[in-house]
Amino acid sequence: MMFDEDEAAPSPADRPGRVAESRPPRRIPPPAYRAVVAGWPDDWRERWGRRANELEEAGLAWRDAESQAFVEVWATVRKAPVVSDPGQN
């Protein structure tokens, strides 16, 4: 169907029986590793944040950068020796 120069093609909202929909923005839950990071000591979280920033500046998407930084920092802190608190005995 062709339209004259002064006649515009109907938009989807102009079609009978169609109502223009406005959908709410999609809510994506935060990544699961963030709950783990929230419980880390400040120095571990800072190390994670700095590494995530480095990876993002190198070109990774922010979610990929954060998850990669989590894996790297978690591997490092897991290998660290456990310091026992002498006051717990």
N, C-alpha and C positions, 0 to 999 in steps of 0.2 A: 504494500500500500504506500503510495507516494503522497507527500504533503506539499501544498502550495508554499510559496516563499513566505507568505505572511501567516502560515499555520504551523504551529510547533507540534512535534510528536508528543503524544501524551506520556506523562511520567507514570511509573508504576503506582504512585499514590492516587493518580487521577482515574484509574480503572475502576469500574463499578465493582462493589463488593470487596475492595481492598482498602485496608486502613494502613496508613503509614505507621510503621512500628518503630519505636525507639527502644532499643534493648539496653538494659543496664550493662555497664562494663563487666567483663568477665573477671571474676575474683579467683586468683591463683593463690593457693596456700603457699606459705613460705617453705623453702626447702627444709627437709628434716634435719640436716646437719646444723642448722642455725640454733636449734634447741640444745644441741651438744655444745656448740661454741659459747652459748650464753652461760653455761656452767663452768667454763674454763677460767683460770686465773687471768688477771689483766695482762700479764706479759705474753701469755699464749695467744690471747685474742688480738693483741697488738701485732704480734708476729703474723697471725693469719690475715689480718686486715692489710698490712703492708705488702704481704706476698700477693694477695688478691689484686691489689692496686697495680703491682708490677705486671702481673699477668694480663690485666685489662689494658694497660698501656701498651703491652706487646701485641695486642690485637684480639685477645679472646673476648667473647661476650661476657657481661658481668656475672651471669649465673655460672657459666663455665669457669671463669676465673675464680670465683668463690669456692666452687666445689673442688677444683684442682688444688687450691691453696689449703683447703681443709684436709685433703688426702695427704699432702706433703707435711703439714704441721702435725697432724695426728700421728703419722709415721715417726716423726722426729721425737715427739713427746712420749710416745709409747716405749721407745728405746732408752729413754733417759732413766738413770737409776732412781729408785724410789728413796726419798729421804725420810727416814722415820723420825717422828717427833719424840724426843726423849721424855717429854712430860706425860706421855700416854701410858707408861708402865705403872 
